[in-house]
Amino acid sequence: MTAPALILIAHGSPDPDWRRPLEALAERLRAEPTALRVELCYLTEPEGLLRAARRCLEAGVTHAEVVAALLSPGGRHVKEDIPAAVRQAAEALPEIRLELRPGALGDHPAVIEGLARAALDRG
């Protein structure tokens, strides 16, 4: 059995500076020794999650965990838009099990700790 993939879903922006930290996060995760399949997609791209799920299937992965790569678990994107995108992708691709993690990545204690250290860093 193949390990689940990780699909990061963020809001999105055409500005490459906006995307840079998320792309760096995806690359960092891909560098993990577990060889975890990592996809990054954006709400602003039509069918972004569907394309990410298809790439997982093409790689032989039939289970993916979807993580909201946003700072806050509040708001419409986390509470409505992302769950709707997961439902739509799951209906379109029944061959893959998409599991939405609750909340948002930024609400994790380790992320809050990292942000606090970065805010205090005067370097």
C-alpha positions in Angstrom: 0.0 0.0 0.0 1.3 3.4 -0.9 1.6 6.2 1.7 -1.0 9.0 1.4 0.0 12.0 -0.6 -0.1 15.5 0.9 -2.0 18.1 -1.1 -1.4 21.7 0.1 -4.2 24.0 -0.9 -3.8 27.8 -0.6 -5.7 30.8 -1.8 -3.4 31.7 -4.6 -2.1 34.8 -6.4 -0.5 35.6 -9.8 2.3 37.4 -7.9 5.3 35.0 -7.8 6.5 36.7 -4.5 3.2 35.6 -2.9 3.7 32.0 -4.1 7.4 31.7 -3.1 6.9 30.6 0.5 4.3 28.0 -0.4 6.5 26.6 -3.2 9.4 26.5 -0.8 7.2 24.6 1.7 6.2 22.1 -0.9 9.9 21.6 -1.9 10.9 21.2 1.7 8.3 18.5 2.2 9.3 16.7 -1.0 12.9 16.6 0.4 11.8 14.5 3.4 13.3 11.0 3.5 9.9 9.5 3.4 9.6 10.4 -0.3 6.1 11.7 0.4 4.2 12.7 -2.7 3.4 16.5 -2.3 1.2 18.6 -4.5 0.5 22.3 -4.2 -2.6 23.9 -5.6 -4.5 27.1 -5.3 -8.2 28.0 -4.9 -7.7 30.8 -7.5 -6.9 28.2 -10.2 -10.0 26.5 -11.6 -9.9 22.8 -10.9 -6.5 23.2 -9.1 -7.3 20.5 -6.5 -8.7 18.2 -9.2 -5.5 18.5 -11.2 -3.4 17.8 -8.1 -5.5 14.7 -7.3 -5.0 13.5 -10.9 -1.3 13.9 -10.6 -1.4 11.7 -7.4 -3.4 9.1 -9.3 -0.9 9.2 -12.2 1.9 8.5 -9.6 0.0 5.5 -8.3 -1.3 7.2 -5.1 -4.9 6.4 -4.2 -5.2 8.4 -0.9 -4.3 12.0 -0.3 -4.6 14.2 2.8 -5.6 17.8 1.9 -4.2 20.5 4.1 -5.3 24.2 4.0 -2.1 26.1 3.7 -3.5 29.2 5.3 -2.8 30.9 8.6 -6.2 31.1 10.1 -8.8 28.3 10.5 -11.5 31.0 10.3 -13.1 32.4 7.2 -14.9 31.2 4.2 -12.0 29.5 2.4 -11.3 27.0 5.2 -14.9 26.6 6.2 -16.6 26.5 2.8 -14.4 26.8 -0.3 -11.9 24.2 0.5 -14.4 21.6 1.7 -16.5 22.2 -1.5 -13.4 21.8 -3.7 -12.6 18.5 -1.9 -16.1 17.2 -2.4 -16.1 18.2 -6.1 -12.7 16.5 -6.7 -13.8 13.4 -4.8 -16.9 13.1 -6.9 -15.0 13.6 -10.1 -12.2 11.1 -9.1 -13.7 8.3 -7.0 -10.5 6.3 -7.5 -8.7 8.5 -5.0 -9.7 9.0 -1.4 -9.3 12.7 -0.5 -9.2 13.3 3.3 -9.5 17.0 4.4 -7.6 17.7 7.6 -9.5 20.1 9.8 -8.5 23.7 10.3 -5.5 25.4 8.8 -1.8 24.8 8.8 -1.1 28.2 10.5 -3.1 27.2 13.5 -0.7 24.4 14.4 1.3 25.1 17.6 4.6 24.5 15.7 3.7 27.1 13.1 2.8 29.6 15.7 6.1 29.0 17.5 8.0 29.4 14.2 6.2 32.6 13.4 7.0 33.9 16.9 10.7 33.1 16.5 10.7 34.8 13.1 8.9 37.9 14.5 11.6 38.2 17.2 14.5 37.6 14.9 16.3 40.9 14.3 18.8 39.4 11.8 
